[in-house]
Amino acid sequence: MADLLIVGGQVVTAERSFQADVAISGGRIQAIGEDLVATHREAEVLDARGLLVLPGCIDAHTHARLPSNEEPDRFYQDSVAAAFGGTTTFLAFNNPGTGISEEGSRSLLAGMREFRQRTEGESAVDFGLSAVISGLQPDPVAELPALIESGIPTAKAFMVYDFRLTDERLFQALRAMGRHGGMLQVHCENATIIDALVADALAAGQTGCRHHALTRPTYAEAEATHRAIALARAADASVYVVHLSCADALAEVAAAKARGWPVYAETCPHYLALTDHRYEADDEADLIRSVISPPLRSEADRQSLWLGLRAGGLDTIASDHVPDRLSVEKRIPAPPFPQISNGAPGIETLLQVSYTEGVGSGRIGVERLVDVLATTPARLFGLRAKGAVEVARDADLVLFDPNASRTMHQADLHHSSDFTPYEGMTVHGAIRSVLLRGEVIVRDGQFAGRRGHGRFLDRGLGL
């Protein structure tokens, strides 16, 4: 007997779209077919006529802030924002800046234990951890087998910032992950080039926000992407390039894929919707909203990323959610650009911006959108019960109205940041209701979930 029935909707998978009802029992999809209402008379019924029935999005790249005594609700608040945005599962990093303690940042296993303890009972949606491997940790490579065994098979390494890995340590991490069934995510930017350009800019008195972008050119990202791929090949390991932003870096990934190497890449909605035209603004408050890494790129880069998504050079879209606030982390009046926190919020706007710029603009079909936002992330990140409208999968579902439209405003969003980079943008489609494991957590645009309903997900790698 079904607990809940969704009737009359257009079910969307990565392969096709079709009219069907969806029956849910025990938190999982029990049946998909026509006229299921006749055999499930006692089930609660959700009318999805005129709506798309999508799998809940999986946001594999967030920097949600850990709860603290001073700000106990930030992690929960961003999980609620995820729910409103149609994201039913997110993965968070515990890198410096997310609130992890000094002790937790010095050890992968200590950081994992602290993250789990501090997020227990906090989230409104399901979530997991991708641990950050830091160059400041004494011996993180030695901890990787135990981390993978504990249900955290993915980790992230940086090629920039003061906690970056050297090439030698990056190679060691890739080899360890490959040998033990894990996958390394890599932030690819060339630190030597960027550090030199930053030093030159500061020496010339060029300290304003726009110089953050000018000192992080596309060739610095492309070179680091090429190097990370080469190290992964030598290590006999897969590699996942995070937040790829430009055509130059995409060319490196496409060349590796053409050779059959296990190379995967994500991009983000801000690179698909916005361009470096933002850095021409005169208002400092407008400029600082767009200080992200890598920076926004040219219109030609933006169009290349959409071609990459359509052709398969890019595998996923993730938010790179950083819930900075203008008055706190970003800091206005702005300090010299190297001191500005470089991130922007996006956990709530992931689906709507991607749908608007992709499906709504005719660049990709809705089936491909489902693939890059749900099905492929579930496969790559070991979330076997997630990512598809399919019998026996978790009933993580989004009822989406493709005919609606609205103007995006920060005042209407729920994340813990105090701005959105999409302020004033007209977006197409609307998230009407969201289900997590068969329970309605957003109903007709109103939050119906609860703190702690989300579970921490132990994962096995899905490659």
BELVEN-V361017 format. One record per residue. N is the residue number from 1. RES is the residue in one letter. OMEGA is omega in whole degrees, 0 to 359 (999 if undefined). BURIAL is I if it has 9 or more other C-alpha atoms within 8 Angstrom, else O. Layout:
# BELVEN-V361017
n->N res->RES omega->OMEGA burial->BURIAL
n->N res->RES omega->OMEGA burial->BURIAL
This chain:
# BELVEN-V361017
n->1 res->M omega->180 burial->O
n->2 res->A omega->174 burial->I
n->3 res->D omega->186 burial->I
n->4 res->L omega->182 burial->I
n->5 res->L omega->174 burial->I
n->6 res->I omega->188 burial->I
n->7 res->V omega->168 burial->I
n->8 res->G omega->183 burial->I
n->9 res->G omega->175 burial->I
n->10 res->Q omega->181 burial->I
n->11 res->V omega->181 burial->I
n->12 res->V omega->172 burial->I
n->13 res->T omega->179 burial->I
n->14 res->A omega->182 burial->I
n->15 res->E omega->187 burial->O
n->16 res->R omega->174 burial->O
n->17 res->S omega->182 burial->I
n->18 res->F omega->179 burial->O
n->19 res->Q omega->180 burial->I
n->20 res->A omega->169 burial->I
n->21 res->D omega->179 burial->I
n->22 res->V omega->178 burial->I
n->23 res->A omega->185 burial->I
n->24 res->I omega->178 burial->I
n->25 res->S omega->178 burial->I
n->26 res->G omega->178 burial->O
n->27 res->G omega->181 burial->I
n->28 res->R omega->178 burial->I
n->29 res->I omega->183 burial->I
n->30 res->Q omega->183 burial->I
n->31 res->A omega->174 burial->O
n->32 res->I omega->181 burial->I
n->33 res->G omega->181 burial->O
n->34 res->E omega->172 burial->O
n->35 res->D omega->179 burial->O
n->36 res->L omega->182 burial->I
n->37 res->V omega->182 burial->I
n->38 res->A omega->182 burial->O
n->39 res->T omega->182 burial->O
n->40 res->H omega->190 burial->I
n->41 res->R omega->185 burial->O
n->42 res->E omega->181 burial->O
n->43 res->A omega->169 burial->I
n->44 res->E omega->184 burial->O
n->45 res->V omega->171 burial->O
n->46 res->L omega->181 burial->O
n->47 res->D omega->181 burial->O
n->48 res->A omega->179 burial->I
n->49 res->R omega->182 burial->O
n->50 res->G omega->184 burial->O
n->51 res->L omega->170 burial->I
n->52 res->L omega->174 burial->I
n->53 res->V omega->185 burial->I
n->54 res->L omega->169 burial->I
n->55 res->P omega->177 burial->I
n->56 res->G omega->180 burial->I
n->57 res->C omega->174 burial->I
n->58 res->I omega->180 burial->I
n->59 res->D omega->187 burial->I
n->60 res->A omega->185 burial->I
n->61 res->H omega->176 burial->I
n->62 res->T omega->176 burial->I
n->63 res->H omega->179 burial->I
n->64 res->A omega->183 burial->I
n->65 res->R omega->178 burial->I
n->66 res->L omega->176 burial->I
n->67 res->P omega->180 burial->I
n->68 res->S omega->178 burial->O
n->69 res->N omega->182 burial->O
n->70 res->E omega->182 burial->O
n->71 res->E omega->187 burial->O
n->72 res->P omega->190 burial->O
n->73 res->D omega->189 burial->O
n->74 res->R omega->180 burial->I
n->75 res->F omega->178 burial->I
n->76 res->Y omega->182 burial->I
n->77 res->Q omega->180 burial->I
n->78 res->D omega->175 burial->I
n->79 res->S omega->174 burial->I
n->80 res->V omega->177 burial->I
n->81 res->A omega->177 burial->I
n->82 res->A omega->180 burial->I
n->83 res->A omega->179 burial->I
n->84 res->F omega->181 burial->I
n->85 res->G omega->180 burial->I
n->86 res->G omega->175 burial->I
n->87 res->T omega->183 burial->I
n->88 res->T omega->175 burial->I
n->89 res->T omega->173 burial->I
n->90 res->F omega->173 burial->I
n->91 res->L omega->182 burial->I
n->92 res->A omega->172 burial->I
n->93 res->F omega->177 burial->I
n->94 res->N omega->179 burial->I
n->95 res->N omega->174 burial->I
n->96 res->P omega->182 burial->O
n->97 res->G omega->179 burial->O
n->98 res->T omega->178 burial->I
n->99 res->G omega->177 burial->I
n->100 res->I omega->182 burial->I
n->101 res->S omega->178 burial->O
n->102 res->E omega->179 burial->O
n->103 res->E omega->180 burial->O
n->104 res->G omega->181 burial->I
n->105 res->S omega->183 burial->I
n->106 res->R omega->181 burial->I
n->107 res->S omega->178 burial->I
n->108 res->L omega->183 burial->I
n->109 res->L omega->176 burial->I
n->110 res->A omega->177 burial->I
n->111 res->G omega->177 burial->I
n->112 res->M omega->181 burial->I
n->113 res->R omega->179 burial->O
n->114 res->E omega->180 burial->I
n->115 res->F omega->182 burial->I
n->116 res->R omega->181 burial->I
n->117 res->Q omega->186 burial->O
n->118 res->R omega->180 burial->O
n->119 res->T omega->181 burial->I
n->120 res->E omega->178 burial->I
n->121 res->G omega->187 burial->I
n->122 res->E omega->195 burial->I
n->123 res->S omega->175 burial->I
n->124 res->A omega->178 burial->I
n->125 res->V omega->179 burial->I
n->126 res->D omega->185 burial->I
n->127 res->F omega->177 burial->I
n->128 res->G omega->182 burial->I
n->129 res->L omega->161 burial->I
n->130 res->S omega->186 burial->I
n->131 res->A omega->179 burial->I
n->132 res->V omega->175 burial->I
n->133 res->I omega->185 burial->I
n->134 res->S omega->174 burial->I
n->135 res->G omega->179 burial->I
n->136 res->L omega->178 burial->O
n->137 res->Q omega->184 burial->I
n->138 res->P omega->182 burial->O
n->139 res->D omega->184 burial->O
n->140 res->P omega->182 burial->I
n->141 res->V omega->180 burial->O
n->142 res->A omega->182 burial->O
n->143 res->E omega->186 burial->I
n->144 res->L omega->179 burial->I
n->145 res->P omega->180 burial->I
n->146 res->A omega->178 burial->O
n->147 res->L omega->180 burial->I
n->148 res->I omega->180 burial->I
n->149 res->E omega->182 burial->O
n->150 res->S omega->179 burial->O
n->151 res->G omega->176 burial->I
n->152 res->I omega->188 burial->I
n->153 res->P omega->179 burial->I
n->154 res->T omega->178 burial->I
n->155 res->A omega->184 burial->I
n->156 res->K omega->175 burial->I
n->157 res->A omega->181 burial->I
n->158 res->F omega->174 burial->I
n->159 res->M omega->177 burial->I
n->160 res->V omega->180 burial->I
n->161 res->Y omega->185 burial->O
n->162 res->D omega->177 burial->O
n->163 res->F omega->180 burial->I
n->164 res->R omega->174 burial->I
n->165 res->L omega->169 burial->I
n->166 res->T omega->178 burial->O
n->167 res->D omega->180 burial->O
n->168 res->E omega->181 burial->O
n->169 res->R omega->177 burial->I
n->170 res->L omega->177 burial->I
n->171 res->F omega->180 burial->I
n->172 res->Q omega->179 burial->I
n->173 res->A omega->178 burial->I
n->174 res->L omega->181 burial->I
n->175 res->R omega->179 burial->I
n->176 res->A omega->179 burial->I
n->177 res->M omega->180 burial->I
n->178 res->G omega->183 burial->I
n->179 res->R omega->186 burial->O
n->180 res->H omega->173 burial->O
n->181 res->G omega->178 burial->I
n->182 res->G omega->178 burial->I
n->183 res->M omega->180 burial->I
n->184 res->L omega->172 burial->I
n->185 res->Q omega->187 burial->I
n->186 res->V omega->170 burial->I
n->187 res->H omega->189 burial->I
n->188 res->C omega->168 burial->I
n->189 res->E omega->182 burial->I
n->190 res->N omega->185 burial->I
n->191 res->A omega->181 burial->I
n->192 res->T omega->180 burial->O
n->193 res->I omega->184 burial->O
n->194 res->I omega->180 burial->I
n->195 res->D omega->180 burial->O
n->196 res->A omega->180 burial->O
n->197 res->L omega->177 burial->I
n->198 res->V omega->180 burial->I
n->199 res->A omega->179 burial->O
n->200 res->D omega->181 burial->O
n->201 res->A omega->180 burial->I
n->202 res->L omega->179 burial->I
n->203 res->A omega->179 burial->O
n->204 res->A omega->180 burial->O
n->205 res->G omega->181 burial->O
n->206 res->Q omega->188 burial->O
n->207 res->T omega->186 burial->I
n->208 res->G omega->186 burial->I
n->209 res->C omega->186 burial->I
n->210 res->R omega->181 burial->I
n->211 res->H omega->170 burial->I
n->212 res->H omega->180 burial->I
n->213 res->A omega->184 burial->I
n->214 res->L omega->180 burial->O
n->215 res->T omega->178 burial->I
n->216 res->R omega->186 burial->I
n->217 res->P omega->182 burial->O
n->218 res->T omega->182 burial->I
n->219 res->Y omega->175 burial->O
n->220 res->A omega->176 burial->I
n->221 res->E omega->182 burial->I
n->222 res->A omega->180 burial->I
n->223 res->E omega->181 burial->I
n->224 res->A omega->177 burial->I
n->225 res->T omega->177 burial->I
n->226 res->H omega->182 burial->I
n->227 res->R omega->179 burial->O
n->228 res->A omega->179 burial->I
n->229 res->I omega->179 burial->I
n->230 res->A omega->179 burial->O
n->231 res->L omega->178 burial->I
n->232 res->A omega->179 burial->I
n->233 res->R omega->179 burial->I
n->234 res->A omega->181 burial->O
n->235 res->A omega->184 burial->I
n->236 res->D omega->185 burial->O
n->237 res->A omega->169 burial->I
n->238 res->S omega->176 burial->I
n->239 res->V omega->182 burial->I
n->240 res->Y omega->182 burial->I
n->241 res->V omega->182 burial->I
n->242 res->V omega->175 burial->I
n->243 res->H omega->177 burial->I
n->244 res->L omega->192 burial->I
n->245 res->S omega->191 burial->I
n->246 res->C omega->181 burial->I
n->247 res->A omega->181 burial->I
n->248 res->D omega->179 burial->I
n->249 res->A omega->178 burial->I
n->250 res->L omega->179 burial->I
n->251 res->A omega->178 burial->O
n->252 res->E omega->179 burial->I
n->253 res->V omega->182 burial->I
n->254 res->A omega->179 burial->I
n->255 res->A omega->179 burial->O
n->256 res->A omega->178 burial->I
n->257 res->K omega->180 burial->I
n->258 res->A omega->178 burial->O
n->259 res->R omega->177 burial->O
n->260 res->G omega->181 burial->O
n->261 res->W omega->181 burial->I
n->262 res->P omega->182 burial->I
n->263 res->V omega->181 burial->I
n->264 res->Y omega->183 burial->I
n->265 res->A omega->175 burial->I
n->266 res->E omega->165 burial->I
n->267 res->T omega->186 burial->I
n->268 res->C omega->181 burial->I
n->269 res->P omega->183 burial->I
n->270 res->H omega->176 burial->O
n->271 res->Y omega->180 burial->I
n->272 res->L omega->185 burial->I
n->273 res->A omega->188 burial->I
n->274 res->L omega->179 burial->I
n->275 res->T omega->181 burial->I
n->276 res->D omega->172 burial->I
n->277 res->H omega->179 burial->O
n->278 res->R omega->184 burial->I
n->279 res->Y omega->176 burial->I
n->280 res->E omega->181 burial->O
n->281 res->A omega->178 burial->I
n->282 res->D omega->183 burial->O
n->283 res->D omega->182 burial->O
n->284 res->E omega->180 burial->I
n->285 res->A omega->176 burial->O
n->286 res->D omega->181 burial->I
n->287 res->L omega->188 burial->I
n->288 res->I omega->177 burial->I
n->289 res->R omega->185 burial->I
n->290 res->S omega->175 burial->I
n->291 res->V omega->180 burial->I
n->292 res->I omega->180 burial->I
n->293 res->S omega->347 burial->O
n->294 res->P omega->181 burial->I
n->295 res->P omega->173 burial->I
n->296 res->L omega->186 burial->I
n->297 res->R omega->185 burial->I
n->298 res->S omega->175 burial->I
n->299 res->E omega->178 burial->O
n->300 res->A omega->176 burial->O
n->301 res->D omega->180 burial->I
n->302 res->R omega->180 burial->I
n->303 res->Q omega->178 burial->I
n->304 res->S omega->178 burial->I
n->305 res->L omega->177 burial->I
n->306 res->W omega->176 burial->I
n->307 res->L omega->178 burial->O
n->308 res->G omega->177 burial->I
n->309 res->L omega->181 burial->I
n->310 res->R omega->185 burial->I
n->311 res->A omega->179 burial->O
n->312 res->G omega->176 burial->O
n->313 res->G omega->174 burial->I
n->314 res->L omega->187 burial->I
n->315 res->D omega->186 burial->I
n->316 res->T omega->167 burial->I
n->317 res->I omega->177 burial->I
n->318 res->A omega->192 burial->I
n->319 res->S omega->193 burial->I
n->320 res->D omega->184 burial->I
n->321 res->H omega->173 burial->I
n->322 res->V omega->186 burial->I
n->323 res->P omega->176 burial->I
n->324 res->D omega->175 burial->I
n->325 res->R omega->184 burial->I
n->326 res->L omega->186 burial->I
n->327 res->S omega->185 burial->O
n->328 res->V omega->184 burial->O
n->329 res->E omega->180 burial->I
n->330 res->K omega->176 burial->I
n->331 res->R omega->173 burial->I
n->332 res->I omega->4 burial->O
n->333 res->P omega->188 burial->O
n->334 res->A omega->171 burial->I
n->335 res->P omega->172 burial->I
n->336 res->P omega->193 burial->I
n->337 res->F omega->179 burial->I
n->338 res->P omega->182 burial->O
n->339 res->Q omega->182 burial->O
n->340 res->I omega->174 burial->I
n->341 res->S omega->187 burial->I
n->342 res->N omega->177 burial->O
n->343 res->G omega->179 burial->I
n->344 res->A omega->181 burial->I
n->345 res->P omega->178 burial->I
n->346 res->G omega->185 burial->I
n->347 res->I omega->182 burial->I
n->348 res->E omega->187 burial->I
n->349 res->T omega->184 burial->O
n->350 res->L omega->183 burial->I
n->351 res->L omega->188 burial->I
n->352 res->Q omega->179 burial->I
n->353 res->V omega->180 burial->I
n->354 res->S omega->178 burial->I
n->355 res->Y omega->182 burial->I
n->356 res->T omega->185 burial->I
n->357 res->E omega->182 burial->I
n->358 res->G omega->183 burial->I
n->359 res->V omega->183 burial->I
n->360 res->G omega->180 burial->I
n->361 res->S omega->176 burial->O
n->362 res->G omega->182 burial->O
n->363 res->R omega->176 burial->I
n->364 res->I omega->176 burial->I
n->365 res->G omega->181 burial->I
n->366 res->V omega->177 burial->I
n->367 res->E omega->178 burial->I
n->368 res->R omega->177 burial->I
n->369 res->L omega->177 burial->I
n->370 res->V omega->180 burial->I
n->371 res->D omega->187 burial->I
n->372 res->V omega->180 burial->I
n->373 res->L omega->186 burial->I
n->374 res->A omega->190 burial->I
n->375 res->T omega->179 burial->I
n->376 res->T omega->174 burial->I
n->377 res->P omega->178 burial->I
n->378 res->A omega->181 burial->I
n->379 res->R omega->185 burial->I
n->380 res->L omega->187 burial->I
n->381 res->F omega->172 burial->I
n->382 res->G omega->180 burial->I
n->383 res->L omega->194 burial->I
n->384 res->R omega->181 burial->I
n->385 res->A omega->186 burial->O
n->386 res->K omega->162 burial->I
n->387 res->G omega->181 burial->I
n->388 res->A omega->171 burial->I
n->389 res->V omega->190 burial->I
n->390 res->E omega->180 burial->O
n->391 res->V omega->179 burial->I
n->392 res->A omega->174 burial->O
n->393 res->R omega->173 burial->I
n->394 res->D omega->178 burial->I
n->395 res->A omega->172 burial->I
n->396 res->D omega->191 burial->I
n->397 res->L omega->178 burial->I
n->398 res->V omega->172 burial->I
n->399 res->L omega->192 burial->I
n->400 res->F omega->180 burial->I
n->401 res->D omega->183 burial->I
n->402 res->P omega->185 burial->I
n->403 res->N omega->181 burial->O
n->404 res->A omega->173 burial->O
n->405 res->S omega->178 burial->I
n->406 res->R omega->175 burial->O
n->407 res->T omega->184 burial->I
n->408 res->M omega->176 burial->I
n->409 res->H omega->177 burial->I
n->410 res->Q omega->183 burial->I
n->411 res->A omega->182 burial->O
n->412 res->D omega->185 burial->O
n->413 res->L omega->190 burial->O
n->414 res->H omega->183 burial->I
n->415 res->H omega->185 burial->I
n->416 res->S omega->171 burial->I
n->417 res->S omega->179 burial->I
n->418 res->D omega->175 burial->I
n->419 res->F omega->170 burial->I
n->420 res->T omega->177 burial->I
n->421 res->P omega->182 burial->I
n->422 res->Y omega->180 burial->O
n->423 res->E omega->177 burial->I
n->424 res->G omega->181 burial->O
n->425 res->M omega->174 burial->O
n->426 res->T omega->181 burial->O
n->427 res->V omega->183 burial->I
n->428 res->H omega->182 burial->I
n->429 res->G omega->180 burial->I
n->430 res->A omega->177 burial->I
n->431 res->I omega->183 burial->I
n->432 res->R omega->182 burial->I
n->433 res->S omega->181 burial->I
n->434 res->V omega->178 burial->I
n->435 res->L omega->173 burial->I
n->436 res->L omega->182 burial->I
n->437 res->R omega->174 burial->I
n->438 res->G omega->179 burial->I
n->439 res->E omega->180 burial->O
n->440 res->V omega->179 burial->I
n->441 res->I omega->167 burial->I
n->442 res->V omega->182 burial->I
n->443 res->R omega->180 burial->I
n->444 res->D omega->176 burial->O
n->445 res->G omega->180 burial->I
n->446 res->Q omega->181 burial->O
n->447 res->F omega->180 burial->I
n->448 res->A omega->181 burial->O
n->449 res->G omega->180 burial->I
n->450 res->R omega->175 burial->O
n->451 res->R omega->177 burial->I
n->452 res->G omega->177 burial->I
n->453 res->H omega->178 burial->I
n->454 res->G omega->181 burial->I
n->455 res->R omega->169 burial->I
n->456 res->F omega->187 burial->I
n->457 res->L omega->167 burial->O
n->458 res->D omega->188 burial->O
n->459 res->R omega->166 burial->I
n->460 res->G omega->187 burial->I
n->461 res->L omega->188 burial->I
n->462 res->G omega->184 burial->I
n->463 res->L omega->999 burial->O
